[in-house]
Structures are given as structure tokens and as C-alpha cells.
């Protein structure tokens, strides 16, 4: 997916993520592990017609947006995908 293609195969994130409820028709792009728990933190879904949904629980703090892996390579690319660019 364009929102993760430029990101490394393994990525260590030191920030805070939320446990996300993901619908069955979504495709999980990124999962985070902490302790014995794994939770999806970024996912996509297409809606009827041309609708697209991109969700991420990254970027709760400004420093995430300044991080090139999360900001440019993931969030900006994900928003571009939603807009069809």
C-alpha cells in the first residue's frame, strides 16, 4: 500500500498508540506489539463507489508528524491515497 511502501520492514515506535477496533472489511497495514499484546494501529478500507478510509493512531503528538517515517512516508501517503493521488 502506498502509505507503507516507503517505510522499513521493521520499525520501532516509542510513542503511544490506541487499541483500535477494526472492521472485518478493513486491511490492516501496521500492527504494534507491546508486551504480549499486538494491536492494529493503521488500516484502510474502501467504501461503496470511490470512497476510501485511512486510519492511523500514529501522530498523536507533533513530533510524529516531523518523523519522516510516520509523517511523510505514512500519513501524507495515506492521505494521498484517500484523495486518489
N, C-alpha and C positions, 0 to 999 in steps of 0.2 A: 504494500500500500504506500502511496506517495508520502504519507505522514510519518513513515518509519523507515523507508528505504535508505535514507541518508544517515540513519542512526546506527551505532555499533551493535554487533550481535549481542554483546553483554554490556550492561550499563548499570552502574551503581548509583543509586539515588539516595541522598541523605535527608531529603525533605519529608514532609508529611503528606500522606495520601489518604483518601477516604475509601472505605469498603463500598463498592458500587454494586447495585442490583442491575444485572444485565439481562435484557430480554432475550428469549431464545432465538430471535431472528437477527441478533447482532453478531458481528465478527469482532472478537477480542484481538486487539493489536499488541497491547502491552500488559503484562502482569507483574506485580511486585511481590516479592517474598519478604516476610519479616517474621522471625521466629519460625513457628510451624504453620504459619498462615500464608496462603497465596491469594491475592485478590486482583481482579481486573482493574486497571486504572485508566486505560484508554480503549475505546471501542468505536466502531462505525456501524451504521445501519442505513439501508435505503428505504425510502417511503414510496408509496404509490406514485407513479409518474416519475418525475425527475428529482424528487425530494431526497436529500441526504442529511444524515445526522452524524456528527463527530463529537464524541465526548472524551474529555480527559480530566482527571483530578490533579494533574500537574498544574503548576503556575498559580498556586495559592499566594505566593509571595513574589514580589518584583524581581528578586534575584533569579527565579526560574525563567522568566522571560528574557533575561540577559544571558542565560546559559545557551550557547549555540546549539547544543543537542536538543534541549527541550524547546527553547523559544523558536529559533529559525527552522531547524530540521523537523520538528514535530508539530508544534502548534500552528505556525504560519502555513506549513504544508497542509495540515489538516483543514484549516480554514479555506485554503485554496481549493482543496478537493470538494468541500461543501459548495463552494461557489462555481464549481465546474471549470476551474482554471488549470 
